[in-house]
Amino acid sequence: MSDADRRSKEARMLARLRHPAIVALYDARLDSTPPYLVLEYTEGESLAGVRAQWKTKQGKEQMAATQEVILKYQDELKKVMANDK
């Protein structure tokens, strides 16, 4: 599968998802230069901010921070995956 095909498939999958823990995809222009997605705006900390905080941690502290995020959203992700079949 080419990168373009993969991006298109992922955009279609995201567009079908409806869940409070996932931002809505409003539009996708994957054939433009550069390709882009138009996503729902949400309040809260940016991913860049979360990542910057994570990068200040080391070793086990980084692993614990990663695990905290995974555990926080695992139930929501399971529900989404169950409904996306």
Secondary structure, DSSP 4 states (H G I P E B T S, - for coil): --HHHHHHHHHHHHHH---TTSPPEEEEETTSSS-EEEE----S--HHHHHHHHHT--HHHHHHHHHHHHHHHHHHHHHHHHHT-
